[in-house]
Amino acid sequence: MSSRLSAIRYADLWALLRKLGNEYEIVHDGAHRVWEHAPSGSRFTLAERPPDQLVHEEILFGVRLQLDNFGVMTRDEFDRWVKRRTKANTANGTNGAKRTRQPRAPKPQA
């Protein structure tokens, strides 16, 4: 079974979770983020990843179920969010990959 990458970056997912009222704590020497939504009692763990890294579809599926099961966000709302973020992230044709550094300008010839 192969794991497919989405066009959603971890930074996108974290921003959504914070917007929904989730807070996190980094544990296990920085290896994991434990997300908690106090009003609903939802609590789950995600591996700590670089913000620009693409999220595997399996992770999105798990987060979607968690948010829906605890009444934080419906599956349809989550799917609409994924569709909007995917469209925004792929608008530049890079499937969500974002350049983190601008290339240097060539040095002028003397």
Phi and psi in degrees as a GROMACS rama.xvg file:
@    title "Ramachandran Plot"
@    xaxis  label "Phi"
@    yaxis  label "Psi"
@TYPE xy
-94.9526  150.776  SER-2
-100.718  129.089  SER-3
-100.056  141.92  ARG-4
-88.4353  142.646  LEU-5
-89.656  -176.671  SER-6
-99.0282  13.98  ALA-7
-95.7456  130.587  ILE-8
-91.6127  158.081  ARG-9
-58.7742  -35.9972  TYR-10
-59.88  -37.6421  ALA-11
-64.3467  -46.834  ASP-12
-64.3103  -44.8834  LEU-13
-62.088  -39.9797  TRP-14
-62.219  -41.6284  ALA-15
-62.3891  -47.2743  LEU-16
-61.3481  -42.052  LEU-17
-64.7201  -40.7269  ARG-18
-60.493  -33.9192  LYS-19
-81.2628  0.698248  LEU-20
96.5264  11.2853  GLY-21
-80.8854  146.235  ASN-22
-122.71  156.886  GLU-23
-133.167  160.524  TYR-24
-133.131  133.167  GLU-25
-87.8113  127.227  ILE-26
-128.934  176.585  VAL-27
53.9246  55.0633  HIS-28
54.882  38.9214  ASP-29
82.0608  12.7715  GLY-30
-86.899  -21.0504  ALA-31
-141.324  155.014  HIS-32
-114.33  124.344  ARG-33
-98.6386  114.183  VAL-34
-95.546  137.361  TRP-35
-137.07  134.912  GLU-36
-114.298  94.7173  HIS-37
-56.1824  -43.8443  ALA-38
-59.9835  -32.9848  PRO-39
-99.2107  -18.0885  SER-40
86.7386  5.28395  GLY-41
-68.9856  137.025  SER-42
-150.606  126.324  ARG-43
-150.775  163.26  PHE-44
-118.106  136.373  THR-45
-124.747  144.3  LEU-46
-64.4067  144.314  ALA-47
-74.3404  127.495  GLU-48
-134.878  160.32  ARG-49
-62.1288  143.264  PRO-50
-56.8817  -33.1613  PRO-51
-86.1869  -3.27233  ASP-52
-71.5058  139.823  GLN-53
-74.6375  144.372  LEU-54
-89.4168  134.707  VAL-55
-68.1513  145.93  HIS-56
-57.9184  -34.0717  GLU-57
-62.1133  -35.8461  GLU-58
-68.0406  -44.3012  ILE-59
-60.4106  -40.7972  LEU-60
-60.8587  -44.6607  PHE-61
-64.1037  -42.8901  GLY-62
-64.5345  -42.1012  VAL-63
-57.0639  -46.8532  ARG-64
-63.669  -43.2318  LEU-65
-61.4932  -47.2487  GLN-66
-63.5653  -40.8088  LEU-67
-69.573  -45.4663  ASP-68
-60.1605  -31.0265  ASN-69
-99.1985  6.74474  PHE-70
73.3556  20.2663  GLY-71
-83.0875  -39.4193  VAL-72
-156.76  133.104  MET-73
-72.7337  162.872  THR-74
-61.4317  -40.5426  ARG-75
-63.4513  -42.3955  ASP-76
-62.7168  -42.6178  GLU-77
-63.5683  -44.2649  PHE-78
-60.8113  -39.3573  ASP-79
-65.0004  -40.559  ARG-80
-61.7784  -46.1363  TRP-81
-59.6425  -42.9456  VAL-82
-62.7015  -43.8797  LYS-83
-65.027  -45.8326  ARG-84
-65.5125  -39.6334  ARG-85
-62.0788  -44.3807  THR-86
-61.8798  -44.1435  LYS-87
-65.8122  -41.8965  ALA-88
-73.1273  -27.4616  ASN-89
-96.4258  0.839053  THR-90
-58.7677  -29.7273  ALA-91
-91.238  5.89  ASN-92
75.9554  17.3429  GLY-93
-111.411  13.8305  THR-94
53.8021  41.2521  ASN-95
89.9428  -16.1504  GLY-96
-69.3091  130.771  ALA-97
-115.376  132.648  LYS-98
-66.9815  133.789  ARG-99
-98.4985  -12.4813  THR-100
-143.795  138.062  ARG-101
-80.2156  141.981  GLN-102
-66.5467  149.675  PRO-103
-74.3198  145.471  ARG-104
-71.5971  144.054  ALA-105
-63.8082  146.841  PRO-106
-72.9507  137.915  LYS-107
-64.6736  141.208  PRO-108
-78.7616  137.055  GLN-109
